[in-house]
Amino acid sequence: MRWRVGQRWGAWRTVLVPALVIGLLPGCGGGGENAGDSVQPVPVTYPVSVTVTGGGKVTSAAGIDCGSTCSADVAASTRVVLTAQPAAGQVLQGWGGACGGTGSTCTLTMSGARGVTAAFVAATAPLPAWGPAAPLETSEDFNVTEDGLVHRVNAIASNGNAMVIWQQPDGQPNGGVSKVYARLYVAGQGWQPAVQVPGMSDFANRQLVGGRLFLDNQGVATWIRPGLDTRRFTVPGGWSAPFMPPGAPSGAGQLVSAVMDEAGNIRALTNGNDVYSLTLPAGGVWRDWVRLDASGSLSTDAAVMARSSDGSAMAIWVERNPGDANDSMKVARFDPTAGWQVPVTIDDSFDDVDQTSPPHVAMDGAGNAQLVYVAVDQWPDPASPEISVYARQLPWGQAWGPQELLETHPGGIKTGLAVAFASGGGAIASSGA
């Protein structure tokens, strides 16, 4: 039997399919050229896209590998698990967009288009923890103290190596003679055996150890005693014989401060009636006595120095004012190209700078300087002066900033001044009463 278009068998019914209406005639297998074909719904998908910053990538079984492939189309209602994979030395700082938090994975349910960001940043090394205390000297024959003081110097290199030098009675005879010992710590290996510094012995009640000790990453130690007699230590060769700077000027005084750069060159500061700087090249001999103050016959005191990793340096000291009994703060700046600059006065109060609380200076890697010092204000009551702590900043290549009052206390003495730069460019200062 043949049927014409529009001829009915039974009743028509209507079925709605997304974006399409089809009329079906039940009970009949005919009806046209494609009447036997089945009709499938059109699948629905949504896009998911990922943006990565920093060192790392985001992956997913849905086809994301970003890095290279950062988007995919995913069927509706599908659960998509994104996994953050930091590169070496990086950590996930956090997810953004349709994800949040700092967990290693993010799960999305695809009910619409999704955009995700993942930020990776450099990992911060964990802070080192203190190890257990370890005795450096175990002879148990005589104390290493003299009148409650331990005469010792110590240094630590940037690679974690360290050295300690101390003096103690040797027990021969009756503990009446002190000798000097040194012990090297090698990172990853521990403390090496103690060695005696040759030519260093005296009566037990005389101080032998003082000055400054420096240690570089190659294990070379340089010990400069207050009188500038200098010794070097190397692992294969041990301690050298002492050597001195040639021709110390009159009024140079003794070592008061010293700094070492990354190449092992040392710049020292001496202070007697005058202030001098001199240099000790790595592996070389002392040279370049340079007078920094211009005080004439006026006395100087409390000199200290700091250096920057850019090669610049700063020396500050207390200098007697001409015509009165008060002191002022002087500073000289070292330029790697031009050398030491003419000193200037930087405290503009009319107070007495207190040399019993030595000033302190710090420099950052760009050559900027931060200074803290103590001044005594005799007004309004000279019998009860006020003790004040001041700070000043010197941006490299610019003039000194204004004097800033940090704190004031009636009477007493401020001690233990310290200042340091923070990595973000700020600074912190401290003092004790």
Secondary structure, DSSP 8 states (H G I E B T S, - for coil): ----TT--SS--EEEEETTEEEEE-TT-S-SSTTTT--------EEEEEEEEESSEEEE-TTS-EETTB-EEEEETT-EEEEEEEE-TTEEEEEEEET--SS-SEEEEE-SS-EEEEEEEEE-------------S----SS-SEETTEE-EEEEE-TTS-EEEEEEEE--TTTT-EEEEEEEEEETTTEE---EEEEEEEEETTS----SEEEE-TTS-EEEE-TT--EEEEETTTEE---B--SS--TT--EEEEEEE-TTS-EEEEEESSSEEEEEE-TTS--EEEEE----TT--EEEEEEEE-TTS-EEEEEEEE-TTSS-EEEEEEEEETTTEE---EE---SSSEE-TTS--EEEE-TTS-EEEEEEEEE--S-TTS-EEEEEEEEE-TTS-----EEEEEEESS--EEEEEEE-TTS-EEEEEE-
